[in-house]
Amino acid sequence: MSDNSADSGGWWQRLRRPSARYSILAILVVGFFSGIMFWGGFNTAMEASNTRAFCISCHEMRDNVYQEYKKTIHYSNRTGVRAVCSDCHVPRNWFHKVARKIRATNELYGKVMGTIDTKEKFEAKRLTLARHEWKRMKESDSRECRNCHSFKGMNVTVQKPRARKMHELGKRDGDTCIDCHKGIAHQLPEGMTEEDEA
């Protein structure tokens, strides 16, 4: 009996004072599984915040821009293909997506501070908000638009003459989608200047 208690005491002593080799192994195993749990939780939160339900969970979006979007071809069309908020406003590439999500935390300021919490306040800020989004899209060469639309994929022969001409000119001049397609999913803000329209 004393041998067993000595053995159990020896195991207890080894657990309380593990060798450096077992300490490093334990740290690596715990770190590996912690990393998996963190990554899984982080990625799950990123994807959950890309859903339409999340985007319209605040009344500022639900009552303003979402109502406009529901009247566009991106919401309802003959083929049934629907673009949701994140398709246009969040990059698909992981690194660009993380950068966009970090910048989007600044947009929460308007929600928290109540600067856009009424229709009137939202309309007063609409031009500023639109300019930020147009600038972002211009800087990324309308990356999110190009997830679905591309000059290479366009069959200009079936487009209306004006659209065909404008797309051919845009391709030739290196224009990006947002150069011509502002207001495609949301109404244009009042007070736009010639520079905004160009």
Sequence and secondary structure as in RCSB ss.txt:
>XXXX:A:sequence
MSDNSADSGGWWQRLRRPSARYSILAILVVGFFSGIMFWGGFNTAMEASNTRAFCISCHEMRDNVYQEYKKTIHY
SNRTGVRAVCSDCHVPRNWFHKVARKIRATNELYGKVMGTIDTKEKFEAKRLTLARHEWKRMKESDSRECRNCHS
FKGMNVTVQKPRARKMHELGKRDGDTCIDCHKGIAHQLPEGMTEEDEA
>XXXX:A:secstr
 HHHHHHHHHHHHHHHS  HHHHHHHHHHHHHHHHHHHHHHHHHHHHHTTSHHHHTSSHHIIIIIHHHHTTSTTT
S TT     HHHHHS SSHHHHHHHHHHHHHHHHHHHHTTTSSHHHHHHHHHHHHHHHHHHHHHTTTHHHHTT  
TTT  GGGS HHHHHHHHHHHHHT  HHHH TTSSS   TT  HHHH 
